[in-house]
């Protein structure tokens, strides 16, 4: 009996030792993703993570993908720092293989600040910054400094003629930026206990990924306030109102940035997009009839329109607008003799979208089950301008019938084409879309769009699309001048991309997420002989 007990204890100890060694090998001591991410201030809009390895830099060398996305100047500055500091002969052994995080932070200036955060192996001492030799010694002037309670360094980078500030935040974790204000903020930042911030991807998934992208939807509004003159822009509005975080893997393609992963909603917070997380994924077809002049669009798809309307009513309750809705619907019943909401629900299809064109036209395109049955209902609540076009007699009906994204159409004009209800803010816009539809002037008919669309998921519940060429007039009107100048003049820059798309697909009451940006296809016409 004693021998059995001793043998059992021995086996338990051996199992524990093997398990510890196994997981220790899975997660090398130098790579401490969670600890490093917790050092990044929570006002970061996005964090780009990659491993400091030669192979990563070789993959993107000479490729426009990252330089067009981040800006050639910023990327060149970061690369100069990398070569002089963590890739220097004296320091490379301590930073090789470590995860590097570049986070984007909104500011009150006409620039977006970047923070670089990483860790060094346990044998590294910050004093080694003072022992650089060779090219680094001649290119860097390093002065120790105290920032809050943290040890820091003020590094003057001669080739850039700029100061770069570094702090040690504990346990050999370092953060640095060209912005002294951002480094000061990092020095005093402490994450609130229990706060659901950026969550690193599982270790195995992280190990198999070339790079990762983390997105904090909560910080999109501060970023947009910094970038845009127009504080009420509907650009990305629904996403900006979604309290959530995304953790996405990079899938490398030579001409496209493609990320996929999950968006996790925060603490059951009320959001219009939450309604779509309880639906099933739906194959997207409405995009096939978007105008060729589409600058940006947001599309919605529901597998169960009846459940959508029930969930929308609950959302109205939580948003505190149920009384206003009931009063409006009662007014429609009294004046038009029509229970508009249940009648509309019976005819609602699976997809609806809002499209903005390069000419600032804005359409709602709503699929319905039978356009001929819907038309008399719309006539009853409208003042008919022509035989086919009318204007709603009541304000905010689209908001109460379809939700927050449609609040831009307060008292719209409407027309029905086949089984589509089209809303717009003017008769001329409806005439424009009518011409687009019957003359098949769709963006989906272009080769560039087809190539881009082939990269996207066929099914989703919420999808955002932007075409950068068509978007230029909108950005010229709405962006602050320094940011628009950067968009127009940076080469490579965002103009080198054809389009971007962000798709949310319902999955376990959260969203599987795809994010794609594709470069413009080469102009082969000049190559033809």
N, C-alpha and C positions, 0 to 999 in steps of 0.2 A: 504493500500500500504506500509506504514511504517512497519507494522507488518510483511509483506511478506519479506521486505528487511532485517529486523532484523533476521527473521527465517533463511533466506538464508545464511547470514553471520555466524550465529551460526552453521549451518550445515557444512559450509566450514571449520570453525575452528575445529569442532569436527572431520571431516574427516582427516584433517592434523595431529591432535594429535594422532588419531588411527593409521594412517600410520606410523608416527614416532615411536610410541611405538612398532608397529608390526616389523618394520625392526630393531629396537633396540634389540628386543628379538631374531631376526634371527641372528644377528651379535653381540654377547656379547662384551662389551667394552674391555675385556682383550685380545681378539683375533683380531689382526690387521695385517692380512696377508700381504696386499699390502705394508704397511709401513715397515714391517720387511724385506720383500724381496728387497725393494729398498736400504736397508743398505748393501746388499751383493755385493761385487765388481763384475763388469761385466766380469772379466776374469775367472769366475767360469765355469767349463765344465758342471757340473751337480749339482742339488740341490735335496736332499731327504728331504721331509717334513712329519712330523707326529705330533700327539697331545701328549703332555706330560700327559698321563693318565696310570693308573695301568694296564688297560685292554690291551693296546698295548704291554707292556713289557711281560705280561703273555702269549700272543699269540705266541711270538717268543722265549720264554724261552726254552732252550734245543733244539731248532731247528737250523739246520745248514745253513738255507737259507741266513740269513744276515751275519753270521760270515764267511761263505765261500765267500760271495760277497765282504765284506768290509775288511776282514782279522781279525782273532781272536784277535790279539794283539791290533789293533786299536779300535776294538769294546769293548774289555775289558777295555782299558784306558778310553774310553768315559763313560762306565758304572760306573767305579770307581768314576769319576768326578761327574756324576749325583747323585750318592748316597751320596757323601760328600757335595755337594753344593745344587743344586736345590731340592733335595729330603730330605735334612736335616730338622729336626723338626722346626728350626727357619725360613726356607725359603720356604718350600714346599707349603704353602698356597698362596704365591705370584706367583709361577710358575706352579701350577697345572692347567691343562686345556689349557695352552698356546701352541701355535704351535712352534715346534722346527725345525730349518732348518740346515742340515749338507751339506755344499757345498764343492766340490772338486776343487782344484786350482793347475794348473801346476806350477812348480818351476824350478830352475836351479840346483837342487840337485838330489840325487838318491832316492828321496822319493816324494810322493804326499801329499800335505798339505791339512788338513781339517779345515774348519772354522765352528764353531757352532754359530748360531744366533737365538736369541729368545727375547721375551719381558716379562716384569714383570707387575703385576697389579699396578694400580696407587698409591697405598699406600706404595709401596716398595721404600726404600731408599738404594742407593749403600753402604752407611755406614754400613748397616746391615751385609755386608760381614765380618766386623771386630768383630761382636758379636756372631760368631759361638761358640758353646759349645760342650761338649761331644766328640764323636769320631772324628768329623770334626775338632775341635780345636786341637786335638792331631796329626791329620794327615796332616793338612794344615798350611803352614806359609804364611800369607797374608800381602803384603806390598803395600800401595798405590803408584801410579806412574802417571806421566803425559805423555801421548802419543799424540803428536801434540797438538791440543786444546782440547783433550778428556780426561775425567777422566778415569784412568785405574788402574789395579791391577796386580801385579806380584805374582802369587800363586805357591809356591813350594809344590808339591804333594809328600809327603814322601813315600807312598806305591809304587809309580811309579818312584821315584827319578828323576822327571822331572818338569820343570817349565811350567805353563799354564798362558797365558796372556789374560786379559779381558779388554775391553773398553766399556764405555757407549757412544753410538752414538747419544743420544737425545731421549726424550720422553720415557724413561725407556726401550730402546732397547739396548741389550747387544750382543757383539760379542766376541768370544774367540777362541784361538788356541794354540797349542804347538809351533807354528812357530811365533817368534817375528816379522819377516819380514812381514808375512801375516797380523798380527794385526796392524802393522805400516801402511800398505797399506790401511786397512779398516778404520783407523782413519782419513785418508785424502781423502778417496774416496767420490766423489759426482757424482751421476748419471747425465749425460747430459740431459738437457731438450729435450723432443721430441724423446729421444732414445727408440727404441722398444726392450726392454730387456725382462727379465723373466716377464710373466704376470700370476698372480695367477688365479687359477681356480675359476669359479663362486662360491659364498658362499654356495649355497645349494649343489652343486656337491662336494665341499670340505668337507662339514659336513657329507656327506654320504660315504666318502672315508676313508679307514683305513690308507692310506699313499699316497703321491704323489711324482712323479719324474719329475723334469724339466731339459731339456737338451738344452744346447747352442751349436749348431753345429759349430758356428764360432770359438769356442775354442778347437775343436778336433785336429786341426793341431798343436798348441803349445803343447798339451798333447802328441801327437804322437812323436813330436820332442824330447820331454823329455824321452820318453820310449824306442824309437827305435834307433838302430845304423844306420839302413838303412833309410835315409831320403826320399827315393823315393819309399818306399813300397806302393803297390797298395791296401793294407789292408784298407778297409773302405774309399777308396779314394773318391768315388762319394758322400758319406755322408759328408766327410770333406770339400767338395767344395760347400756344400749347405748352403747358408746364411739363417738360420731359427732357430726357437725355438720350443720346444715341451713341452706340459703340459699333463702329463699322470697320471691316477689313478691306484692304486694297487688293483688287484683282488686277494685275498688271496687263496693260495692252499698250502697244507702242503709240497709238494715236488717241487714247482715251484714258481718263481717270475714272475708274469704276470701283465703287465701294458698296459693300452690302453687310448687313448685320441687323441689329434690333434697336428700335426706339422704345424706351420704357417710360410710361407715364409716371408722374410724380404724385405720390400720396393721394391718389383718387381725386385729384383736382378737377374742377369743372372746366371743361373746354368743349367747344363745338366739335372739334375733330374726334373727341372721345366717342361720339355717337357712332362713328364708322368702325370703331375697334370691335364692335359686337356683331358686325356683318361678316359674310363670307366673301372671299376674293372673287372679283368679277372681271371677266375679260373686257378689255377696253376697246370700244369702237367709236365713241363720239369724237375722238381726236381726228378721225378720218375726214371730218367735214369742217375742220378749223380753217379759217382763211389763210391764204399764202402770206398775208401781211401780219400774221400773228406775232406779237412781241412777247407776250407772256400769257399764261393761262393756268387756271386751277380746275381740276376735274374731280368729280365725285362719282362713286359707283356703289350701289347697294344691292345685295342679293334679295333682300326682303323689304320692299318699299313700305309695307304696312308697319313692320317693326321699326323702321326708320322714323316714320311719322310719330309713333308712340314714344320713342326715345327722344325725339325732338321736342315733344310736348313736355317731357320731364325736364329737358334742358331749359326750356322757357320758364318752368317753375323755379328752377335753381337760379336762373338769371334774374328773377324778380320781375318778369314782364308778362306774366299770365293774365293779370287784370287788364292790361292794355290790349292783349290779344283777344280776350273774351269780349271786351267792349267793341272792338273792331268787327269781330265776326258777327256779333249781335246786330250791329249797324248794317252790315251787308245783308243779313237775313231780313231785317226790317224793310230796307229800301229796295233790295233786288229780289227778295223772296227766294233766297238761295242759301243752302248750307254749303258754302264754298269749300270748306276744308275737307269734309268727308268725300264730296264729289270729286275734288281734285286728287285726293289720295287714291281713289279707285282707278284713276287714269294715269297716275305717275309711273314712268318707266324706271329703268335701272340706272340711268346715267344722267348727270347734269353738270354743266361747266360754265365758267365765266372766262371770256376771252377778251384781251385788250390788244389792239393792233398798233402798228407803227404810226398810224394817223390819229391815235388817241380815241378811236372808236371802242366801245365796250358793249359786248353782247352776252346775254345769258342764253345758253342753248340747252334745252331740257327735253329729254326723250319722253314721249308719252305713248300709251298703248293704242290710242285711237284719236288722231288729230281731228277727225270729222265730228266726233262726239264732244271733244273739248271746246271746239270753237263756239258753240252757242252759250256755253258756260262763261267763257271770256267776254262774249258780247254783253251778257247780262250785267257784268260788273264794270263795263267800260263805256267810254264815249267814242263811238266809231268815227274815224277820220275819213276812211275810205271803206270800200267793201271788204277789204282784207286786213286793214290796220286800225287799231283802236288804242286808246289810252286808258289805263286803269282809273277808276273814279276814287279809289281808296289808297291812301298811303301805307307803305310798309307791308303790304300783303306778301310780296316775295320773301321778306324776312320771316314772316310767321308760317309760310307754307314750306320753305326750304332751308331756313336757318341763316346764321350770322353772315356767311359769305355773300349772301344775296341782298344784304342791307343797302348796298350801293344803289339798288334799283328801288327808289322810294315810291315813285308813281310813274312806272315805265309805260312806254308804248309796246305793243305786242303784235305779232303776226304768227300764223301757224303755217309751216311748210311741211307737207307730208306728215310724218309723225314726230315733228319737233316744234316745241313752243319756243319762239325767239323773243327775248326781251331786249330793249335798248332805251336809251334816254332821249332819242329823237327819231323822227320819221326818216330822216336822211340816212341814219345808221341802219335802220331796217332795210331800206332800199339798197344800201351797199351790200348787206349780207345776202339779200335776195339775188343780186347780181352774182355774188360769189358762188352761191349754191347752184343756181341753174346753169352757170357757165363753167362749173367744176374748177374754180380757182382755189384749190385746196393746197395747203402746205404739204399734205401727205402725198401729193403728186410729184414732189420734187425729189431728185436723186439723193441730195444731201440728207433730207429728212428720213428717207427710207433707210439709208445707212445708219443713221443715228437711232432710229426706232428699233432696228434689229438688235441693238444692245440692251434694250429695256425689257422689263418683265411684261408679259402679256396680260397679266391680271394684277389689279391693285384696287384699293378703295379710295385713296386720295393721291392725286398726281399733280405735280407742279412742273411746268415746262417754260423755258425761256429761250428765245432765239436772239443771239447777241447783235446780229446785224439789224434786225427789225427793232431791237430794243434801244438802239442808239438815240433816236429822237426823244424817247421817253426819259432816258438818263440825262440827256442834255438839258431837258426842262427841269428835272426834279433833283438831280445830284448837286451837291455843293461844288463850286467851280474847281477846287484843287483835285477832287476825286474824279470829276468828269474829265479834266485835263489828263489825268493819269490813264483813264480808260481810253481816251482818244489817241494819246501819243505814245504810251508805253509799247515797246517792241522788243521782245515778245510781250504780249499782254492778253487781257481777256477778249480783245477783238480777234485773237487768233483761234478762239474757240467758236465752233458753230452753234452749239446749244448745250443746255444743261437740263437735267430732269431729276426730280426728287419724288420717289414713289413710296407710299405707305400702304402696306398690305396687312389686313387684320390677321393677327396670330395670337391666340391665347389671351385675348383682351388687351394686347399691346400691338405693336406694328413691326412686321418684318420690313426692312427699309433698303431701298436701292437709291444710290446717288451716282449720277453719271455726267461727265463733261467730256465732249468729244471735240478734237481739233477740227478746223476747217479741212475739207478734203483738198488735196493739191489741185491746182488748175491745170488740167492736162491739155487744154486747148492750145497753149503756147508751145507744147511739146510736139504737136502734130506737124509733120512736114508736108 
